[in-house]
Amino acid sequence: MSADPKLAHIVAELPADAPLMACRFDPTGKYVFATSENRSIYRWELAGGKRIAFTGHDSWMFDLAMSADGQTLISAGGDDQLIWWPAAADAPEPIRKVKAHEGWIRALALSPDGKLLASGGNDRVVRLWNAADGTKVSEFAGAERDIYSLLFHPGGQWLLAGDLDGVIRQWNVADGALVRTLDAKALHVYEGGQQVHYGGVRAMVLSPDAKWLVAGGLHKGTNPLGNVQEPLAMRLEWESAKLARQHLTEGNANERIWAMHYHSQGFLLAGIGGGKGALIFWNEGEDKPFHTFALPNSARGMSVHPDGIQVATTHHDGKLRITKLMA
Amino acid sequence: MKNCDYSCRTAEHLITRRNFVTSLAAVGAAAVMPGFGLFNSPAMAAEMARQQKRMIVINMAGGLSQLESWDPKPGTATGGPFRAIPTSVPGLHISELLPKTARVMHQLALIRSINTHEDDHGKGAHIMETGRRKTPAQDYPALGAVVARALEGNSASALPGHIVISPGGGGGRNADSAYLGPRYGSVVLGGGKPPQFSERPAGLAEDASICANDLRRKVNDRFALRRRTAQTDAYTQSYEQGLELMHQREIFDITKESQQDQERYGSHDFGRHCLLARRLIERGITYVRVTHANYDTHCENFNFHFEQVGEFDGPFATLVTDLADRGLLEHTLIVVLSEFGRTPNINPLYGRDHWSKAWSICMGGAKIQRGAVIGATNATGTEVIGRQVDGGHLFHTYLSALGVKSTGQFDVAGQKMPMADPAFEPIDELLS
């Protein structure tokens, strides 16, 4: 069963009680989770759509992580906290709360072996946690602006952090040494008239063969406060860190990339929002997308089901939509 | 120069600007503070300096979100991601983006019930700047011009009474004083730099400059014997003020402040501009406006407020602390305002749009009651539920807090012009 983006169509709309933000499928493919502006996490069963709310944060939640067995959900809050949850419980209560940062935690990543959890956000520090018990393992400083995205290399030895400045730092997980920085500064703008920094590395993915690192966000931010920008995905060659290609969109002004996925079939997928919202599909060797699937409402988060066929997107209209990439 | 024929003949106006400046030059070496040099008794100058009423406005350009500042609604549909934190006033909470300001809230007050009925940037700013709605029939002077004029007799500074520190741009002088005349128009310090053209050109020797100005004065005086008007006086005064600016150019130089103070205020523009405001106020400038930009966050409101309010918090709290510690807050009104607030509703872009129906400002010092909170909004911040306040009320209140009778009038060439919109009155319960 293979995906065909050109056959994309929405197969389900799962309602929540408030605008939705980040989302994540569980690794078993049974559930999909989404954070909302009412400070709840919603869990839907894909079969039947049964909905359960998780409450425990004192702010919005900007990212979610799932243990490989699907038993544990970890949420990152704007209240400085990480919360561990029993993902499949009927009446979920926090297993553990950890004050992990000063201010928003914007990004989470689990190591390939599932033992380490990385977190980062507005305090510009990346911290590593024992995913099993929530104890701190180490921390990496050096970012000069907010951390927006995190990614473990599939080998597990390196951790990548992308920040608001468009700088990607590669750290050695074992000893915390900064290995190198990669340049994605085209994703950042300082708009002098408005006196604001804007953009950042909003999403990062590695190709399945680890040959390419793609950083996504926006460029042409000529009026940040007024939502004037265009989406941009920067394809860097992993070994050399050289820019190989800039993936652009067509007819998607005023959007930005919120989330990306490198599909096992070799194409790159991004969820964009800010305008009408869309799923964008690029091939490795092309600047322009080979397909754009318009969504009915501005998208804010995206996650791809383990089957590679179903794509979840979260929307301001309070709905989680499931798009199927086949007939 | 004669005493002004058209003046109100108060004691203040009987000291002409020329005499004032001349005296200033004569006693400059004895002056204890640059702006108070007329008084060659240090004690007199110090007392004059202490008693002088002043005003600092911090303009949060674009429209600060009341929900991310003075009136947070955490945990509601409109509250956004930020939390509320306690302040030094028991029971009073503000946004967590203002932790340093929270520690000085006992020096400040909030008005949480402003409804200006105007969601347009320019028109909203006009209301906050003049206390009146824009009308094609009449231009009204800006707050800084009104304050500079109303407190003129209270000020011992020969320098302009109305200074605007802008985040960027060049400088110059604004035509924002309407019928009060160009003398009260704002002098703009673009990017916090000294006024434009306030350095003597390198090619002009000092003695040549003195000769040129002497000649100008003689010609002016001769002309004024028969043809003197308010306009010619304004023209003459602008030259004298310009000379004084050149003489005292270093008051705009914050590198003269201690290194420690420069570090306390921060290395970014807003920090430097707050330190400059303190420096100007301490040297007798009546009114200083600092602009912090930009809060017009239709998109990603929370990211930008995190960035901007975070930058505002430290320098503002430091300024309030310094004014209090130096005994200046008692005589200095400080106001943090915008042209309007932002919508309680969060749009699909994580933005907030223009909202004038229920928003807040912060003020303190002078006769403002410390720790007061005026008015309130409903649970989600969509409506005022008590003590609705308009820009006209605020304008009256600013003047009253400075000890000016806000229902008073200016005599403009024989015509009585109300200082503030007669349709409104001060917020008496906010005044001590």
Boltz contact constraints between the chains, C-beta under 6 A:
constraints:
  - contact:
      token1: [A, 59]
      token2: [B, 81]
      max_distance: 6.0
  - contact:
      token1: [A, 60]
      token2: [B, 81]
      max_distance: 6.0
  - contact:
      token1: [A, 78]
      token2: [B, 81]
      max_distance: 6.0
  - contact:
      token1: [A, 194]
      token2: [B, 294]
      max_distance: 6.0
  - contact:
      token1: [A, 195]
      token2: [B, 293]
      max_distance: 6.0
  - contact:
      token1: [A, 195]
      token2: [B, 294]
      max_distance: 6.0
  - contact:
      token1: [A, 196]
      token2: [B, 304]
      max_distance: 6.0
  - contact:
      token1: [A, 225]
      token2: [B, 296]
      max_distance: 6.0
  - contact:
      token1: [A, 225]
      token2: [B, 297]
      max_distance: 6.0
  - contact:
      token1: [A, 226]
      token2: [B, 298]
      max_distance: 6.0
  - contact:
      token1: [A, 227]
      token2: [B, 299]
      max_distance: 6.0
  - contact:
      token1: [A, 227]
      token2: [B, 349]
      max_distance: 6.0
  - contact:
      token1: [A, 274]
      token2: [B, 349]
      max_distance: 6.0
  - contact:
      token1: [A, 298]
      token2: [B, 348]
      max_distance: 6.0
  - contact:
      token1: [A, 316]
      token2: [B, 348]
      max_distance: 6.0
